[in-house]
Amino acid sequence: YQINTFASPPPDIFATMTTTKDNNNNMSDTAAATVVTDGTTSIDNDNTDTAAPPLFVTSKHVDYVSNLAQQLEGTFEGALTNHLRMSGVYWSVACMFVLVSQCDIDTDADAATIAKVDAKMGLLPSTNDDQSSNSSSIIDWIDTCFHETTGGYGGDTGQEAHILYTLSALQILAMADCMDVVSKKRTDQLVTFIASLQQLDGSFVGDAAGGGEVDTRFSYCALSALSLLGRLNYTDSHSPCPSIDLEKAVSYIQACANPLDGGYGSCIGAESHAGQVFCCIGALSIAHALPSTPNKLQWWLSERQCDAGGLNGRSEKQADVCYSWWLLSVMSILGMVHFIDTTKLKNFILKAQDLEDGGIADRPDDMADVFHTFFGVAGLSLLNSSTAGGDADEKTTTRATTMMIDPVYALPVSTVRRMGLTAQVVSVQGRAVDPRLEDLYTTNNMTIVEQEQPAQEE
């Protein structure tokens, strides 16, 4: 990773920022939350839940994720979600990698984790000569989802190709160390498909027949997918497949920054939203084009923590576990995780667990689903809380993280290292870089780009 070092905003500007919220995160005069000089949130609310959080029930979550496919097979819920099955499989596989991992340092440990996930979920194609089994692996199924005409992956077998599911498919192949199944011909088809989705202004649509819907999610998917394919900066003039205009792609994303609050929306002029902020900052990180002084964005991010400890996606909304990923990933990239109360956020995630059947919900006392389970587990990883091996029969709720999620690619760090993926992250002066990013930067021999401290306005 390329690490840019920027000066932290003057601490005294945060001492004056005060807002009031009630227990449902709406504005009121009954509770006050003040961001203080050290970047944490001081809460004064008689209704705040102060109960101790439960332990992390690793084995329950492993069972929940590994049995999910069987639970959905032939059900009404399974039929309703069939169109996004590819993303559901990605959430499940990525979550399982964190839950069953032992180490993320070397290749042997990476291979051991892949074998464990395969044993739990049937990830890899069978190497057995016995063809009597009718079951197919996840990798075999992904191959059936490739759309030969358009050149991308669909949400399930026989469905039209879409950029969202194309990235999910490539992410699964990357985690399984099966990128070799993507032949040179198929790589060219994928690159051509992605390039065909770019518009004249640099934005991207999701599919070839989607009515022209533009969304910054698609920009992130395009850049991330091309990076996984090793074609982001592919300049071979003799290649039969066209490349995207990276400069225009970056310019469009930059134009989606809101001048009022510094956040990013789904398109130019759209409301700032945490999911879109991740997509834009993640894409700019992959393109090595992060903003140099994102002070307004830092303000916006620091205001996302609610009185319950969780993070919300935009103003006046309830906290949701999934934003533990969408926002913490951005804070990790920009070197500002210390702006929030990480202990309260961790506790919020832990309280959203289903302690009987496994899985994590959007907030405490709701029903668990695989989307929030993965992003809750990923959020705990970004918080350096243990999600592998720390079960409820142990005497502690946290341990040293064994499998870490990369905040840019949403993949295990071991996968990012194995593939040699690069990106750009920020180091705030006076604070250490996130260890997983510093290690990657060292491994990939990237150069730290020092930035002068910006002059402070009077």
HUZICOR-V395972 format. One record per residue. N is the residue number from 0. RES is the residue in one small letter. PHI is phi in whole degrees, 0 to 359 (none if undefined). Layout:
[[N RES PHI] [N RES PHI]]
This chain:
[[0 y none] [1 q 271] [2 i 251] [3 n 266] [4 t 258] [5 f 242] [6 a 283] [7 s 289] [8 p 301] [9 p 307] [10 p 298] [11 d 291] [12 i 290] [13 f 275] [14 a 291] [15 t 260] [16 m 274] [17 t 229] [18 t 218] [19 t 238] [20 k 218] [21 d 267] [22 n 291] [23 n 262] [24 n 72] [25 n 264] [26 m 293] [27 s 198] [28 d 258] [29 t 264] [30 a 215] [31 a 230] [32 a 235] [33 t 241] [34 v 279] [35 v 260] [36 t 296] [37 d 272] [38 g 87] [39 t 268] [40 t 248] [41 s 263] [42 i 252] [43 d 233] [44 n 208] [45 d 295] [46 n 265] [47 t 293] [48 d 288] [49 t 252] [50 a 296] [51 a 296] [52 p 286] [53 p 286] [54 l 287] [55 f 277] [56 v 267] [57 t 305] [58 s 298] [59 k 295] [60 h 290] [61 v 300] [62 d 296] [63 y 300] [64 v 291] [65 s 292] [66 n 263] [67 l 298] [68 a 299] [69 q 293] [70 q 292] [71 l 271] [72 e 300] [73 g 74] [74 t 257] [75 f 297] [76 e 297] [77 g 296] [78 a 293] [79 l 292] [80 t 256] [81 n 300] [82 h 292] [83 l 243] [84 r 300] [85 m 300] [86 s 293] [87 g 299] [88 v 293] [89 y 300] [90 w 301] [91 s 293] [92 v 295] [93 a 297] [94 c 297] [95 m 295] [96 f 301] [97 v 290] [98 l 291] [99 v 258] [100 s 289] [101 q 243] [102 c 198] [103 d 228] [104 i 267] [105 d 239] [106 t 295] [107 d 299] [108 a 294] [109 d 299] [110 a 295] [111 a 295] [112 t 294] [113 i 301] [114 a 296] [115 k 293] [116 v 295] [117 d 300] [118 a 295] [119 k 277] [120 m 234] [121 g 70] [122 l 285] [123 l 263] [124 p 298] [125 s 290] [126 t 258] [127 n 279] [128 d 288] [129 d 289] [130 q 263] [131 s 288] [132 s 283] [133 n 269] [134 s 281] [135 s 245] [136 s 277] [137 i 298] [138 i 296] [139 d 298] [140 w 296] [141 i 302] [142 d 299] [143 t 285] [144 c 269] [145 f 284] [146 h 262] [147 e 297] [148 t 289] [149 t 269] [150 g 93] [151 g 231] [152 y 258] [153 g 262] [154 g 288] [155 d 198] [156 t 302] [157 g 85] [158 q 266] [159 e 295] [160 a 289] [161 h 215] [162 i 297] [163 l 299] [164 y 281] [165 t 295] [166 l 295] [167 s 302] [168 a 299] [169 l 293] [170 q 296] [171 i 295] [172 l 300] [173 a 295] [174 m 298] [175 a 280] [176 d 57] [177 c 239] [178 m 295] [179 d 291] [180 v 286] [181 v 273] [182 s 293] [183 k 300] [184 k 297] [185 r 292] [186 t 300] [187 d 298] [188 q 297] [189 l 295] [190 v 295] [191 t 297] [192 f 299] [193 i 296] [194 a 296] [195 s 291] [196 l 273] [197 q 282] [198 q 267] [199 l 297] [200 d 274] [201 g 100] [202 s 285] [203 f 230] [204 v 261] [205 g 275] [206 d 211] [207 a 288] [208 a 228] [209 g 264] [210 g 76] [211 g 80] [212 e 294] [213 v 256] [214 d 205] [215 t 293] [216 r 303] [217 f 290] [218 s 296] [219 y 298] [220 c 302] [221 a 297] [222 l 292] [223 s 293] [224 a 297] [225 l 295] [226 s 294] [227 l 297] [228 l 278] [229 g 72] [230 r 237] [231 l 294] [232 n 247] [233 y 284] [234 t 238] [235 d 292] [236 s 293] [237 h 267] [238 s 290] [239 p 285] [240 c 255] [241 p 288] [242 s 258] [243 i 281] [244 d 270] [245 l 295] [246 e 297] [247 k 292] [248 a 299] [249 v 294] [250 s 298] [251 y 294] [252 i 299] [253 q 299] [254 a 289] [255 c 276] [256 a 289] [257 n 281] [258 p 294] [259 l 284] [260 d 244] [261 g 83] [262 g 280] [263 y 232] [264 g 245] [265 s 287] [266 c 203] [267 i 299] [268 g 87] [269 a 280] [270 e 297] [271 s 295] [272 h 214] [273 a 301] [274 g 297] [275 q 288] [276 v 298] [277 f 300] [278 c 301] [279 c 287] [280 i 293] [281 g 298] [282 a 294] [283 l 294] [284 s 295] [285 i 297] [286 a 276] [287 h 56] [288 a 221] [289 l 297] [290 p 296] [291 s 281] [292 t 226] [293 p 276] [294 n 297] [295 k 297] [296 l 296] [297 q 298] [298 w 301] [299 w 300] [300 l 295] [301 s 292] [302 e 271] [303 r 274] [304 q 278] [305 c 264] [306 d 296] [307 a 286] [308 g 103] [309 g 281] [310 l 250] [311 n 252] [312 g 272] [313 r 195] [314 s 300] [315 e 66] [316 k 249] [317 q 287] [318 a 293] [319 d 216] [320 v 302] [321 c 298] [322 y 286] [323 s 300] [324 w 274] [325 w 302] [326 l 266] [327 l 296] [328 s 299] [329 v 295] [330 m 297] [331 s 293] [332 i 296] [333 l 268] [334 g 68] [335 m 221] [336 v 299] [337 h 290] [338 f 285] [339 i 239] [340 d 275] [341 t 290] [342 t 295] [343 k 293] [344 l 293] [345 k 301] [346 n 297] [347 f 299] [348 i 295] [349 l 299] [350 k 286] [351 a 271] [352 q 287] [353 d 268] [354 l 286] [355 e 265] [356 d 252] [357 g 86] [358 g 94] [359 i 232] [360 a 263] [361 d 291] [362 r 202] [363 p 307] [364 d 76] [365 d 263] [366 m 278] [367 a 288] [368 d 212] [369 v 291] [370 f 302] [371 h 286] [372 t 296] [373 f 297] [374 f 287] [375 g 291] [376 v 298] [377 a 296] [378 g 297] [379 l 296] [380 s 297] [381 l 294] [382 l 275] [383 n 62] [384 s 265] [385 s 285] [386 t 232] [387 a 231] [388 g 91] [389 g 266] [390 d 266] [391 a 290] [392 d 275] [393 e 267] [394 k 267] [395 t 221] [396 t 265] [397 t 225] [398 r 217] [399 a 298] [400 t 295] [401 t 259] [402 m 241] [403 m 254] [404 i 267] [405 d 283] [406 p 286] [407 v 268] [408 y 263] [409 a 55] [410 l 229] [411 p 304] [412 v 303] [413 s 299] [414 t 292] [415 v 298] [416 r 292] [417 r 300] [418 m 272] [419 g 68] [420 l 289] [421 t 236] [422 a 195] [423 q 233] [424 v 228] [425 v 252] [426 s 248] [427 v 283] [428 q 303] [429 g 91] [430 r 228] [431 a 286] [432 v 289] [433 d 313] [434 p 307] [435 r 294] [436 l 281] [437 e 296] [438 d 296] [439 l 294] [440 y 298] [441 t 293] [442 t 297] [443 n 271] [444 n 55] [445 m 276] [446 t 261] [447 i 287] [448 v 261] [449 e 278] [450 q 245] [451 e 294] [452 q 292] [453 p 294] [454 a 293] [455 q 275] [456 e 284] [457 e 287]]
